[in-house]
């Protein structure tokens, strides 16, 4: 089996023209039956949308953010948000096409995102929030140097822009990695 990194990847900042493709990618990686092809699915804990065109466009347009878009053979296969927040960068909206998960593409994208955050903004930490019940995903980040902080923020119950929760114990945990 060829790995996701065998074919040349192109990293670039998203543009307005990418919004619909990026919404489809993010939703396919986390929600609905399509997401079950990959291991990052949240289909059993959240239904509905993961993001929408307005949220993606907000990241694309923000002067302190970029939506790093990854293409292979002219097709968008992964993305992540990087946002400059003073001494650290925030990492979010991370998605890899379900058909390509498990082949090293996510690790490649995360490494490039960390490199760009360091070089572009001179930050020495990357922060992210992960739904605390996603033990497999948190373990994946821990293997890449992120540490759990135990600092929790509530899930936005009642705001369907973030999905429709299927359980009542959801919250976000802050993960942090030193980049220096």
Secondary structure in CASP SS format (residue, H / E / C, confidence):
PFRMAT SS
TARGET T0000
AUTHOR 0000-0000-0000
METHOD secondary structure of the structure
MODEL  1
X C 1.00
X C 1.00
X C 1.00
X C 1.00
X C 1.00
X C 1.00
X C 1.00
X C 1.00
X E 1.00
X E 1.00
X E 1.00
X E 1.00
X E 1.00
X C 1.00
X C 1.00
X H 1.00
X H 1.00
X H 1.00
X H 1.00
X H 1.00
X H 1.00
X H 1.00
X H 1.00
X H 1.00
X H 1.00
X H 1.00
X H 1.00
X H 1.00
X H 1.00
X H 1.00
X C 1.00
X H 1.00
X H 1.00
X H 1.00
X H 1.00
X C 1.00
X C 1.00
X C 1.00
X C 1.00
X C 1.00
X C 1.00
X C 1.00
X C 1.00
X C 1.00
X C 1.00
X E 1.00
X E 1.00
X C 1.00
X C 1.00
X C 1.00
X C 1.00
X C 1.00
X H 1.00
X H 1.00
X H 1.00
X H 1.00
X H 1.00
X H 1.00
X H 1.00
X H 1.00
X H 1.00
X C 1.00
X C 1.00
X C 1.00
X E 1.00
X E 1.00
X E 1.00
X E 1.00
X E 1.00
X E 1.00
X E 1.00
X E 1.00
X C 1.00
X C 1.00
X E 1.00
X E 1.00
X E 1.00
X E 1.00
X E 1.00
X E 1.00
X E 1.00
X E 1.00
X E 1.00
X E 1.00
X E 1.00
X C 1.00
X C 1.00
X E 1.00
X E 1.00
X E 1.00
X E 1.00
X E 1.00
X E 1.00
X E 1.00
X E 1.00
X E 1.00
X C 1.00
X H 1.00
X H 1.00
X H 1.00
X C 1.00
X C 1.00
X C 1.00
X C 1.00
X H 1.00
X H 1.00
X H 1.00
X H 1.00
X H 1.00
X H 1.00
X H 1.00
X H 1.00
X H 1.00
X H 1.00
X H 1.00
X H 1.00
X H 1.00
X H 1.00
X H 1.00
X H 1.00
X H 1.00
X C 1.00
X C 1.00
X C 1.00
X E 1.00
X E 1.00
X E 1.00
X E 1.00
X E 1.00
X E 1.00
X E 1.00
X C 1.00
X C 1.00
X C 1.00
X H 1.00
X H 1.00
X H 1.00
X H 1.00
X H 1.00
X H 1.00
X H 1.00
X H 1.00
X H 1.00
X C 1.00
X C 1.00
X C 1.00
X E 1.00
X E 1.00
X E 1.00
X E 1.00
X E 1.00
X E 1.00
X E 1.00
X E 1.00
X C 1.00
X C 1.00
X C 1.00
X C 1.00
X C 1.00
X H 1.00
X H 1.00
X H 1.00
X C 1.00
X E 1.00
X E 1.00
X C 1.00
X C 1.00
X C 1.00
X C 1.00
X C 1.00
X E 1.00
X E 1.00
X E 1.00
X E 1.00
X E 1.00
X E 1.00
X E 1.00
X E 1.00
X C 1.00
X C 1.00
END
